[in-house]
Amino acid sequence: MWFRVRARTASILDVPEHGDTVSRYFDVFLIILIVVNVVAVILESVGSLRARWADAFYTIETVSLVIFSLEYVLRVWSIVDNRWRPEYAHPVWGRLRFMRSPMAIIDLLAVAPFWLSMFFPMDLRFLRVVRLLRVLKLTRYSAAMNLLFEVLRQEARVIGAAMFALFLTLIFTASATYLVETEAQPEAFANIPQAMWWAIVTVTTVGYGDVVPITPLGKVLGAVLGLIGVGMVALPAGILASGFSDALNRRRNSLRREYRRAMEDGVVDAEERDLLKSRAASYNLSENEVDDILEQDDAASPAAAGLCPHCGKPLGGQAAPPSTSR
């Protein structure tokens, strides 16, 4: 009994599959609740509205806190039955591994400060700001955001190397500019950290204009930094673009492998096709992309060539077409 309840809970809390109306409605309910929370936090920062709608804000916070806390507990309890996440199948280590995942940490941060405030004194302004973290829970329901996180994880080392090179450039340029400008502008370039503020504003092409070099050598350093910044700031964007392309190709290939597994018996029934489309939705692949992948694999399948998918021999006792090679 409890195993069936836990498995059903896991399917409801997971990304909704085709035909699972309860899961879809539950996700819509959570999305609306998160949006209401974020709007309430923003409006509560206005003093007049906070005084007028204090009871409404308190009710929204209390109800949301109970629901989000229950959601977190149910996710940890039922994750072992999530068929899309076999790495969490172990009853103890699987749950601990899930609790260390980014989305589980976000869920915990959305409720933990308020439970901790019952035992430890905390600044109410800090608690109001922490409530805005609940907007990150929306990333669970966005396949595009999940794709972004996947790309960031895959390209973390390359992006880190680019950012490290940019950081070294900022340090050297800020230090040189400090040595050149400190006598001419002792207030604007009083130390290297202040010079780094100017360097960051320059390299990102923001250009507030509050601090500018006035010496000839300082202007040369500023020009060089601006030229370097154009390339260095654009470099992570190129890395991310390449990472997105690679990630989409991996997802398409993964869908092809799942389709080929479904075709091992020679046919893809309606249930298997719905599962493939559900998987494609979680991969952020459009319906047209899915249809193209299925059509390409259908055309390349052994059955389309008149061969048995199991043994590779001609179907119906027909001879294989003669080879044209000599």
DOMARLO-151205 format. One record per residue (C-alpha): x, y, z; residue number from 1; residue in three letters. Coordinates in steps of 0.05 Angstrom, whole numbers, padded with zeros to 5 digits, m for minus. Example, Ala and Ser with C-alpha at 12.3 -4.5 7.8 and 13.67 -1.06 7.14 Angstrom:
BEGIN
+--------+--------+--------+-----+-----+
!     xx !     yy !     zz !   k !   r !
+--------+--------+--------+-----+-----+
!  00246 ! m00090 !  00156 !   1 ! ala !
!  00273 ! m00021 !  00143 !   2 ! ser !
+--------+--------+--------+-----+-----+
end
This chain:
BEGIN
+--------+--------+--------+-----+-----+
!     xx !     yy !     zz !   k !   r !
+--------+--------+--------+-----+-----+
!  00000 !  00000 !  00000 !   1 ! met !
!  00053 !  00051 !  00022 !   2 ! trp !
!  00097 !  00032 ! m00037 !   3 ! phe !
!  00040 !  00048 ! m00086 !   4 ! arg !
!  00026 !  00114 ! m00050 !   5 ! val !
!  00100 !  00133 ! m00052 !   6 ! arg !
!  00106 !  00115 ! m00126 !   7 ! ala !
!  00044 !  00156 ! m00142 !   8 ! arg !
!  00071 !  00214 ! m00102 !   9 ! thr !
!  00136 !  00211 ! m00141 !  10 ! ala !
!  00099 !  00213 ! m00208 !  11 ! ser !
!  00057 !  00272 ! m00185 !  12 ! ile !
!  00117 !  00312 ! m00161 !  13 ! leu !
!  00158 !  00297 ! m00223 !  14 ! asp !
!  00152 !  00333 ! m00290 !  15 ! val !
!  00081 !  00316 ! m00315 !  16 ! pro !
!  00076 !  00261 ! m00366 !  17 ! glu !
!  00027 !  00259 ! m00423 !  18 ! his !
! m00042 !  00244 ! m00396 !  19 ! gly !
! m00024 !  00254 ! m00322 !  20 ! asp !
! m00075 !  00308 ! m00306 !  21 ! thr !
! m00064 !  00307 ! m00230 !  22 ! val !
!  00011 !  00320 ! m00239 !  23 ! ser !
! m00001 !  00376 ! m00288 !  24 ! arg !
! m00052 !  00411 ! m00243 !  25 ! tyr !
! m00007 !  00404 ! m00183 !  26 ! phe !
!  00051 !  00436 ! m00221 !  27 ! asp !
!  00006 !  00493 ! m00244 !  28 ! val !
! m00017 !  00503 ! m00172 !  29 ! phe !
!  00055 !  00507 ! m00147 !  30 ! leu !
!  00075 !  00556 ! m00202 !  31 ! ile !
!  00016 !  00601 ! m00184 !  32 ! ile !
!  00034 !  00597 ! m00110 !  33 ! leu !
!  00107 !  00615 ! m00124 !  34 ! ile !
!  00086 !  00675 ! m00166 !  35 ! val !
!  00037 !  00698 ! m00112 !  36 ! val !
!  00094 !  00693 ! m00060 !  37 ! asn !
!  00141 !  00735 ! m00102 !  38 ! val !
!  00088 !  00788 ! m00115 !  39 ! val !
!  00071 !  00789 ! m00041 !  40 ! ala !
!  00144 !  00800 ! m00021 !  41 ! val !
!  00150 !  00857 ! m00071 !  42 ! ile !
!  00086 !  00891 ! m00048 !  43 ! leu !
!  00102 !  00880 !  00026 !  44 ! glu !
!  00164 !  00924 !  00018 !  45 ! ser !
!  00117 !  00983 !  00008 !  46 ! val !
!  00102 !  01011 !  00078 !  47 ! gly !
!  00031 !  01033 !  00063 !  48 ! ser !
!  00011 !  00967 !  00032 !  49 ! leu !
!  00044 !  00928 !  00088 !  50 ! arg !
!  00002 !  00964 !  00139 !  51 ! ala !
! m00062 !  00957 !  00100 !  52 ! arg !
! m00056 !  00884 !  00079 !  53 ! trp !
! m00016 !  00856 !  00138 !  54 ! ala !
! m00066 !  00800 !  00150 !  55 ! asp !
! m00067 !  00779 !  00077 !  56 ! ala !
!  00009 !  00778 !  00073 !  57 ! phe !
!  00012 !  00737 !  00138 !  58 ! tyr !
! m00039 !  00686 !  00111 !  59 ! thr !
! m00002 !  00679 !  00045 !  60 ! ile !
!  00064 !  00668 !  00080 !  61 ! glu !
!  00036 !  00617 !  00130 !  62 ! thr !
! m00001 !  00576 !  00078 !  63 ! val !
!  00058 !  00577 !  00030 !  64 ! ser !
!  00107 !  00557 !  00085 !  65 ! leu !
!  00065 !  00496 !  00103 !  66 ! val !
!  00055 !  00475 !  00030 !  67 ! ile !
!  00128 !  00485 !  00010 !  68 ! phe !
!  00152 !  00448 !  00072 !  69 ! ser !
!  00106 !  00390 !  00058 !  70 ! leu !
!  00128 !  00389 ! m00014 !  71 ! glu !
!  00201 !  00385 !  00006 !  72 ! tyr !
!  00188 !  00327 !  00054 !  73 ! val !
!  00147 !  00289 !  00002 !  74 ! leu !
!  00201 !  00298 ! m00051 !  75 ! arg !
!  00254 !  00270 ! m00005 !  76 ! val !
!  00208 !  00213 !  00015 !  77 ! trp !
!  00186 !  00193 ! m00055 !  78 ! ser !
!  00249 !  00206 ! m00095 !  79 ! ile !
!  00270 !  00133 ! m00090 !  80 ! val !
!  00211 !  00115 ! m00135 !  81 ! asp !
!  00227 !  00166 ! m00189 !  82 ! asn !
!  00238 !  00123 ! m00251 !  83 ! arg !
!  00273 !  00180 ! m00288 !  84 ! trp !
!  00325 !  00185 ! m00232 !  85 ! arg !
!  00354 !  00116 ! m00219 !  86 ! pro !
!  00413 !  00147 ! m00183 !  87 ! glu !
!  00366 !  00163 ! m00125 !  88 ! tyr !
!  00338 !  00092 ! m00118 !  89 ! ala !
!  00376 !  00074 ! m00055 !  90 ! his !
!  00331 !  00086 !  00006 !  91 ! pro !
!  00386 !  00122 !  00046 !  92 ! val !
!  00443 !  00145 !  00001 !  93 ! trp !
!  00394 !  00161 ! m00055 !  94 ! gly !
!  00356 !  00209 ! m00011 !  95 ! arg !
!  00420 !  00241 !  00015 !  96 ! leu !
!  00445 !  00249 ! m00056 !  97 ! arg !
!  00380 !  00282 ! m00076 !  98 ! phe !
!  00383 !  00329 ! m00016 !  99 ! met !
!  00450 !  00354 ! m00042 ! 100 ! arg !
!  00423 !  00368 ! m00111 ! 101 ! ser !
!  00414 !  00442 ! m00131 ! 102 ! pro !
!  00338 !  00440 ! m00136 ! 103 ! met !
!  00331 !  00406 ! m00068 ! 104 ! ala !
!  00377 !  00459 ! m00037 ! 105 ! ile !
!  00333 !  00513 ! m00068 ! 106 ! ile !
!  00271 !  00480 ! m00039 ! 107 ! asp !
!  00304 !  00477 !  00029 ! 108 ! leu !
!  00327 !  00550 !  00027 ! 109 ! leu !
!  00256 !  00571 !  00011 ! 110 ! ala !
!  00231 !  00546 !  00079 ! 111 ! val !
!  00291 !  00535 !  00126 ! 112 ! ala !
!  00302 !  00607 !  00148 ! 113 ! pro !
!  00231 !  00613 !  00175 ! 114 ! phe !
!  00235 !  00548 !  00214 ! 115 ! trp !
!  00302 !  00569 !  00241 ! 116 ! leu !
!  00274 !  00637 !  00262 ! 117 ! ser !
!  00231 !  00601 !  00313 ! 118 ! met !
!  00294 !  00581 !  00351 ! 119 ! phe !
!  00344 !  00635 !  00332 ! 120 ! phe !
!  00332 !  00710 !  00328 ! 121 ! pro !
!  00337 !  00735 !  00256 ! 122 ! met !
!  00328 !  00802 !  00221 ! 123 ! asp !
!  00258 !  00805 !  00191 ! 124 ! leu !
!  00284 !  00845 !  00132 ! 125 ! arg !
!  00331 !  00788 !  00117 ! 126 ! phe !
!  00274 !  00738 !  00120 ! 127 ! leu !
!  00233 !  00779 !  00070 ! 128 ! arg !
!  00290 !  00781 !  00021 ! 129 ! val !
!  00303 !  00706 !  00029 ! 130 ! val !
!  00231 !  00693 !  00010 ! 131 ! arg !
!  00249 !  00718 ! m00060 ! 132 ! leu !
!  00291 !  00654 ! m00067 ! 133 ! leu !
!  00226 !  00618 ! m00079 ! 134 ! arg !
!  00225 !  00646 ! m00149 ! 135 ! val !
!  00283 !  00598 ! m00164 ! 136 ! leu !
!  00234 !  00541 ! m00153 ! 137 ! lys !
!  00204 !  00559 ! m00220 ! 138 ! leu !
!  00266 !  00533 ! m00254 ! 139 ! thr !
!  00242 !  00462 ! m00239 ! 140 ! arg !
!  00184 !  00473 ! m00287 ! 141 ! tyr !
!  00226 !  00506 ! m00342 ! 142 ! ser !
!  00262 !  00459 ! m00389 ! 143 ! ala !
!  00301 !  00518 ! m00417 ! 144 ! ala !
!  00329 !  00536 ! m00348 ! 145 ! met !
!  00347 !  00463 ! m00336 ! 146 ! asn !
!  00384 !  00464 ! m00402 ! 147 ! leu !
!  00421 !  00527 ! m00380 ! 148 ! leu !
!  00442 !  00494 ! m00315 ! 149 ! phe !
!  00466 !  00433 ! m00353 ! 150 ! glu !
!  00508 !  00476 ! m00399 ! 151 ! val !
!  00537 !  00515 ! m00341 ! 152 ! leu !
!  00557 !  00449 ! m00307 ! 153 ! arg !
!  00588 !  00422 ! m00371 ! 154 ! gln !
!  00626 !  00485 ! m00388 ! 155 ! glu !
!  00644 !  00505 ! m00317 ! 156 ! ala !
!  00719 !  00493 ! m00326 ! 157 ! arg !
!  00724 !  00530 ! m00392 ! 158 ! val !
!  00683 !  00589 ! m00367 ! 159 ! ile !
!  00724 !  00588 ! m00302 ! 160 ! gly !
!  00789 !  00592 ! m00343 ! 161 ! ala !
!  00762 !  00651 ! m00383 ! 162 ! ala !
!  00739 !  00687 ! m00321 ! 163 ! met !
!  00807 !  00674 ! m00288 ! 164 ! phe !
!  00843 !  00705 ! m00348 ! 165 ! ala !
!  00796 !  00765 ! m00344 ! 166 ! leu !
!  00808 !  00771 ! m00269 ! 167 ! phe !
!  00884 !  00772 ! m00280 ! 168 ! leu !
!  00875 !  00826 ! m00334 ! 169 ! thr !
!  00835 !  00868 ! m00285 ! 170 ! leu !
!  00886 !  00863 ! m00230 ! 171 ! ile !
!  00946 !  00881 ! m00274 ! 172 ! phe !
!  00910 !  00938 ! m00309 ! 173 ! thr !
!  00881 !  00966 ! m00245 ! 174 ! ala !
!  00949 !  00963 ! m00211 ! 175 ! ser !
!  00984 !  00998 ! m00269 ! 176 ! ala !
!  00930 !  01051 ! m00272 ! 177 ! thr !
!  00935 !  01062 ! m00197 ! 178 ! tyr !
!  01010 !  01075 ! m00203 ! 179 ! leu !
!  01000 !  01123 ! m00261 ! 180 ! val !
!  00938 !  01161 ! m00236 ! 181 ! glu !
!  00946 !  01163 ! m00160 ! 182 ! thr !
!  00987 !  01228 ! m00160 ! 183 ! glu !
!  00941 !  01263 ! m00210 ! 184 ! ala !
!  00876 !  01238 ! m00177 ! 185 ! gln !
!  00890 !  01217 ! m00105 ! 186 ! pro !
!  00816 !  01212 ! m00088 ! 187 ! glu !
!  00793 !  01173 ! m00149 ! 188 ! ala !
!  00852 !  01125 ! m00150 ! 189 ! phe !
!  00871 !  01124 ! m00077 ! 190 ! ala !
!  00885 !  01050 ! m00077 ! 191 ! asn !
!  00882 !  00988 ! m00121 ! 192 ! ile !
!  00811 !  00966 ! m00101 ! 193 ! pro !
!  00785 !  01034 ! m00124 ! 194 ! gln !
!  00824 !  01027 ! m00188 ! 195 ! ala !
!  00792 !  00958 ! m00197 ! 196 ! met !
!  00723 !  00990 ! m00195 ! 197 ! trp !
!  00743 !  01033 ! m00254 ! 198 ! trp !
!  00773 !  00973 ! m00289 ! 199 ! ala !
!  00710 !  00931 ! m00281 ! 200 ! ile !
!  00665 !  00988 ! m00306 ! 201 ! val !
!  00711 !  00997 ! m00366 ! 202 ! thr !
!  00720 !  00923 ! m00384 ! 203 ! val !
!  00645 !  00911 ! m00382 ! 204 ! thr !
!  00634 !  00972 ! m00428 ! 205 ! thr !
!  00586 !  01002 ! m00377 ! 206 ! val !
!  00624 !  01067 ! m00370 ! 207 ! gly !
!  00591 !  01105 ! m00313 ! 208 ! tyr !
!  00640 !  01161 ! m00321 ! 209 ! gly !
!  00648 !  01173 ! m00246 ! 210 ! asp !
!  00722 !  01156 ! m00250 ! 211 ! val !
!  00764 !  01168 ! m00312 ! 212 ! val !
!  00840 !  01170 ! m00324 ! 213 ! pro !
!  00867 !  01239 ! m00342 ! 214 ! ile !
!  00941 !  01225 ! m00353 ! 215 ! thr !
!  00965 !  01204 ! m00423 ! 216 ! pro !
!  00990 !  01137 ! m00399 ! 217 ! leu !
!  00926 !  01126 ! m00360 ! 218 ! gly !
!  00885 !  01138 ! m00422 ! 219 ! lys !
!  00927 !  01089 ! m00461 ! 220 ! val !
!  00916 !  01036 ! m00407 ! 221 ! leu !
!  00841 !  01051 ! m00409 ! 222 ! gly !
!  00839 !  01043 ! m00484 ! 223 ! ala !
!  00877 !  00977 ! m00482 ! 224 ! val !
!  00831 !  00952 ! m00427 ! 225 ! leu !
!  00770 !  00971 ! m00467 ! 226 ! gly !
!  00794 !  00933 ! m00528 ! 227 ! leu !
!  00813 !  00872 ! m00487 ! 228 ! ile !
!  00746 !  00875 ! m00451 ! 229 ! gly !
!  00706 !  00870 ! m00515 ! 230 ! val !
!  00737 !  00803 ! m00530 ! 231 ! gly !
!  00742 !  00776 ! m00459 ! 232 ! met !
!  00670 !  00792 ! m00441 ! 233 ! val !
!  00645 !  00762 ! m00506 ! 234 ! ala !
!  00685 !  00698 ! m00495 ! 235 ! leu !
!  00638 !  00666 ! m00443 ! 236 ! pro !
!  00579 !  00681 ! m00489 ! 237 ! ala !
!  00612 !  00642 ! m00545 ! 238 ! gly !
!  00628 !  00585 ! m00497 ! 239 ! ile !
!  00555 !  00582 ! m00474 ! 240 ! leu !
!  00529 !  00584 ! m00546 ! 241 ! ala !
!  00574 !  00525 ! m00564 ! 242 ! ser !
!  00553 !  00489 ! m00500 ! 243 ! gly !
!  00479 !  00498 ! m00517 ! 244 ! phe !
!  00490 !  00468 ! m00586 ! 245 ! ser !
!  00528 !  00408 ! m00557 ! 246 ! asp !
!  00475 !  00398 ! m00502 ! 247 ! ala !
!  00418 !  00398 ! m00552 ! 248 ! leu !
!  00455 !  00348 ! m00596 ! 249 ! asn !
!  00466 !  00303 ! m00535 ! 250 ! arg !
!  00392 !  00307 ! m00519 ! 251 ! arg !
!  00372 !  00290 ! m00590 ! 252 ! arg !
!  00420 !  00231 ! m00590 ! 253 ! asn !
!  00393 !  00208 ! m00523 ! 254 ! ser !
!  00322 !  00211 ! m00551 ! 255 ! leu !
!  00344 !  00171 ! m00612 ! 256 ! arg !
!  00374 !  00117 ! m00566 ! 257 ! arg !
!  00309 !  00112 ! m00526 ! 258 ! glu !
!  00269 !  00107 ! m00591 ! 259 ! tyr !
!  00314 !  00051 ! m00616 ! 260 ! arg !
!  00305 !  00014 ! m00550 ! 261 ! arg !
!  00230 !  00021 ! m00558 ! 262 ! ala !
!  00236 ! m00006 ! m00629 ! 263 ! met !
!  00271 ! m00070 ! m00607 ! 264 ! glu !
!  00205 ! m00107 ! m00612 ! 265 ! asp !
!  00193 ! m00079 ! m00681 ! 266 ! gly !
!  00138 ! m00029 ! m00663 ! 267 ! val !
!  00128 !  00033 ! m00620 ! 268 ! val !
!  00060 !  00030 ! m00587 ! 269 ! asp !
!  00020 !  00090 ! m00563 ! 270 ! ala !
!  00045 !  00085 ! m00491 ! 271 ! glu !
!  00118 !  00084 ! m00513 ! 272 ! glu !
!  00106 !  00142 ! m00560 ! 273 ! arg !
!  00075 !  00183 ! m00504 ! 274 ! asp !
!  00135 !  00167 ! m00460 ! 275 ! leu !
!  00182 !  00190 ! m00515 ! 276 ! leu !
!  00144 !  00255 ! m00523 ! 277 ! lys !
!  00144 !  00266 ! m00448 ! 278 ! ser !
!  00219 !  00255 ! m00448 ! 279 ! arg !
!  00227 !  00303 ! m00507 ! 280 ! ala !
!  00188 !  00356 ! m00468 ! 281 ! ala !
!  00236 !  00348 ! m00410 ! 282 ! ser !
!  00294 !  00355 ! m00460 ! 283 ! tyr !
!  00264 !  00421 ! m00485 ! 284 ! asn !
!  00255 !  00392 ! m00555 ! 285 ! leu !
!  00197 !  00416 ! m00597 ! 286 ! ser !
!  00144 !  00371 ! m00628 ! 287 ! glu !
!  00173 !  00383 ! m00697 ! 288 ! asn !
!  00243 !  00362 ! m00674 ! 289 ! glu !
!  00214 !  00299 ! m00644 ! 290 ! val !
!  00176 !  00282 ! m00708 ! 291 ! asp !
!  00239 !  00293 ! m00750 ! 292 ! asp !
!  00280 !  00248 ! m00704 ! 293 ! ile !
!  00227 !  00193 ! m00706 ! 294 ! leu !
!  00220 !  00198 ! m00782 ! 295 ! glu !
!  00296 !  00195 ! m00792 ! 296 ! gln !
!  00302 !  00134 ! m00747 ! 297 ! asp !
!  00242 !  00101 ! m00781 ! 298 ! asp !
!  00275 !  00110 ! m00848 ! 299 ! ala !
!  00341 !  00083 ! m00822 ! 300 ! ala !
!  00311 !  00024 ! m00784 ! 301 ! ser !
!  00322 ! m00048 ! m00808 ! 302 ! pro !
!  00247 ! m00058 ! m00818 ! 303 ! ala !
!  00246 !  00000 ! m00868 ! 304 ! ala !
!  00300 ! m00035 ! m00908 ! 305 ! ala !
!  00261 ! m00101 ! m00907 ! 306 ! gly !
!  00305 ! m00133 ! m00854 ! 307 ! leu !
!  00288 ! m00166 ! m00788 ! 308 ! cys !
!  00305 ! m00119 ! m00730 ! 309 ! pro !
!  00331 ! m00179 ! m00689 ! 310 ! his !
!  00373 ! m00221 ! m00737 ! 311 ! cys !
!  00382 ! m00173 ! m00795 ! 312 ! gly !
!  00357 ! m00224 ! m00846 ! 313 ! lys !
!  00307 ! m00207 ! m00902 ! 314 ! pro !
!  00234 ! m00207 ! m00880 ! 315 ! leu !
!  00184 ! m00254 ! m00913 ! 316 ! gly !
!  00238 ! m00300 ! m00941 ! 317 ! gly !
!  00258 ! m00249 ! m00993 ! 318 ! gln !
!  00330 ! m00246 ! m01015 ! 319 ! ala !
!  00371 ! m00186 ! m00997 ! 320 ! ala !
!  00381 ! m00137 ! m01055 ! 321 ! pro !
!  00444 ! m00153 ! m01094 ! 322 ! pro !
!  00505 ! m00111 ! m01082 ! 323 ! ser !
!  00525 ! m00063 ! m01138 ! 324 ! thr !
!  00597 ! m00062 ! m01117 ! 325 ! ser !
!  00648 ! m00101 ! m01159 ! 326 ! arg !
+--------+--------+--------+-----+-----+
end
